[in-house]
Amino acid sequence: MRSCLIASCFAAMLGAVPLQAQDLEGLEIVVTATRIDQDDYSDTMPAIGLRKPADFLVQSVAIRGDTRDPAQRRREIRTMLTDAIRRAESIGVELAYGDFILTPLTVVNAEEVSLQNDSRPDSERVIFLVKAPLGGRQSGDAAQAQIERFIEAVPEVGRAQMDEWGDNTLSIVGPDEYRPEIAAMIAQDANAMAGRMGESYKVEVTGLNMPVQWARSGPAEVFLYIPYELKIVPAP
């Protein structure tokens, strides 16, 4: 009876993928971002999930300029941004923008990254993201060093200069693609728990219809999980 319960839960887990999960298929997500709010979502992280290397180390970068003439200041910032985009591939990094879903930054869409007022009078800045590959291809320290080399390689334009902006984070591509692997881990744990309880109890698993969630679990590692709940209840 317990095995049938766990098997049926496992099938439901694989079949009931919410619309939000389908919408994020194949997209690159910032790990520290919060997934779209969902009804009845609990932020209690379960013990069972998948730890894996992130796909990219992501560093926010700001190009700032304080040339007195506004038109000249913006031209210098935009020129430096275009140069940064063109140099990225040769240094092995990628540029992007976005708070939740990352979009590649190119010369074509560079104008979509808006200028903002900076902390000083007569100064503005533009903020974007620099990504260095992880996923087993290099360590977090090596990825950070690669980003720093890129920042140093882009020459200043007039009074425009580029620096890191805040702490780094991670990104993962297509987190919902790991649903079957996470589901198998949950089913294995639930079956093991059911075997320990004896015939007087059964194991119930709820929340399996929720999409994959994520959290940073190390300098270059992410924790992917389904926010399920496992309960032990008396057998009928």
RAGI-V992980 format. One line per field, one symbol per residue. phi: phi as a letter, one per 40 degrees, with the letter a starting at -180 (. if undefined). Layout:
BEGIN
phi=???
END
This chain:
BEGIN
phi=.ccccccccccccccbccdcccccdgccbccccccddbcgcbccccccabcacccacbbcbbbbabdccdccdccccccccccccccdcccgbbbaahcbbcbdcbccbdcccccbcccbcfbbabbabbbbcbfgcaccccccccccccdcccccbgbcabacbgccabbbcfdcccddcccccccccccccccccgccbbbbbbgcccccbaacbadbbbbbabccbbbbbccc
END
